[in-house]
């Protein structure tokens, strides 16, 4: 949604003289996004909000260092590879969970073995299914076994594998359908912040963990409280940011970010991220709308959308249109694939060849950044394709996607902030529930790349898979994201390209 309302902007400008009502004055960092968080859990709530809060409330064995590109010890003090599928970790002995229980090897073994068991139903299986299991070698020593060689093991350990207390999920009530009621559990980790209060769909209040261990790479938390709020309208978020009700916001649309920066009332930073946007097509007709089973129709859509203009005009200076089903900064993400330029006349010709000279009408599904979806709809309309927009919550849309009920979906993927093709292309094109095509050729090539530790073998395998995806247009990659951050001038905060805001490291000036 563009800002669009001069009156609203004028109202915001007039309010900038008002004193702040939150933030530094009461030692509470207030932040918001447009998505509600139903379950505060790093495994069963697969939103970016929980990636951020996961790093606040939980720790993994290691932590990625954006400055050095290396992995720093976190809950682990050191490690040693015994083979290309076995690694031993020596653990810290001075860590306690938020509930006061002491951390040791039993918690690591429980967490890893729970995640590695597919019957436990962790939604993002690609994040956990590379682990075979863990065994205890001593009170503070653990062995992790991989199912096969996996080049990104430490990247996932750093960004995704958060350690839970032993037996944590065992305490969740099980419903008649066999699913766990995770809302009945009190979130418990070892991280620098701990959950103090939750109102589902409204807010999650975190308090500084005064017992957080010293000397770790996350540092010592300084801000007393961090409060997440769900505010659906971006205009409302910005109004609160300008009046002091919020201290931090991101995903600020470009036009709004430009105006905020001009006001001087808040700090605005544009930073590239590993997130990309894409359209995924129903290539087998399972949705009931069979237009996109025809490769020519998919190609027509590719030529109809002005991806360069969307990137520049709606996303930001650091955004770029992309051709491959991955982020250009990721290892193995060649852009040397077929390029579909913006060419409306070519799109019309292809539609006529496919038997749709007058176009057709279909359902387009999305869940975030409606202004971009509407720009896509406008471009499609210009060649005779009418898209009916269906706007859902992420969880509802994901269910429809995995059930094959969406003719086309406009979605995004942040790769769990991992700089490797295995974190995106392998997730979507190895035959799993998110795979729109289930092409055995891409699955075989990606498996070859994922299980090799030879960089050249991996690059060749990934290039083969990416070429097939682009030729067949199973996806139409759109652009890489550049995220606008807007935050209080009282706040010291540094964004990073991995799209994991270190709110736990923020401090007041």
HELIX and SHEET records of a PDB file:
HELIX    1   1 UNK A    6  UNK A   15  1                                  10    
HELIX    2   2 UNK A   24  UNK A   26  5                                   3    
HELIX    3   3 UNK A   48  UNK A   57  1                                  10    
HELIX    4   4 UNK A  105  UNK A  116  1                                  12    
HELIX    5   5 UNK A  118  UNK A  120  5                                   3    
HELIX    6   6 UNK A  125  UNK A  128  1                                   4    
HELIX    7   7 UNK A  153  UNK A  159  1                                   7    
HELIX    8   8 UNK A  168  UNK A  171  5                                   4    
HELIX    9   9 UNK A  182  UNK A  184  5                                   3    
HELIX   10  10 UNK A  234  UNK A  243  1                                  10    
HELIX   11  11 UNK A  254  UNK A  263  1                                  10    
HELIX   12  12 UNK A  291  UNK A  293  5                                   3    
HELIX   13  13 UNK A  295  UNK A  304  1                                  10    
HELIX   14  14 UNK A  307  UNK A  310  1                                   4    
HELIX   15  15 UNK A  311  UNK A  315  3                                   5    
HELIX   16  16 UNK A  344  UNK A  353  1                                  10    
HELIX   17  17 UNK A  370  UNK A  381  1                                  12    
HELIX   18  18 UNK A  394  UNK A  402  1                                   9    
HELIX   19  19 UNK A  415  UNK A  417  5                                   3    
HELIX   20  20 UNK A  421  UNK A  423  5                                   3    
HELIX   21  21 UNK A  425  UNK A  428  1                                   4    
HELIX   22  22 UNK A  440  UNK A  450  1                                  11    
HELIX   23  23 UNK A  455  UNK A  472  1                                  18    
HELIX   24  24 UNK A  503  UNK A  505  5                                   3    
SHEET    1   A10 UNK A 193  UNK A 199  0                                        
SHEET    2   A10 UNK A 203  UNK A 208 -1                                        
SHEET    3   A10 UNK A 225  UNK A 230 -1                                        
SHEET    4   A10 UNK A  28  UNK A  33  1                                        
SHEET    5   A10 UNK A 248  UNK A 250  1                                        
SHEET    6   A10 UNK A 475  UNK A 488 -1                                        
SHEET    7   A10 UNK A 266  UNK A 281 -1                                        
SHEET    8   A10 UNK A 408  UNK A 413 -1                                        
SHEET    9   A10 UNK A 360  UNK A 366  1                                        
SHEET   10   A10 UNK A 385  UNK A 391  1                                        
SHEET    1   B 2 UNK A  62  UNK A  64  0                                        
SHEET    2   B 2 UNK A  71  UNK A  73 -1                                        
SHEET    1   C 4 UNK A  76  UNK A  83  0                                        
SHEET    2   C 4 UNK A  86  UNK A  91 -1                                        
SHEET    3   C 4 UNK A 141  UNK A 146 -1                                        
SHEET    4   C 4 UNK A 131  UNK A 138 -1                                        
SHEET    1   D 2 UNK A 491  UNK A 492  0                                        
SHEET    2   D 2 UNK A 507  UNK A 508 -1                                        
END                                                                             
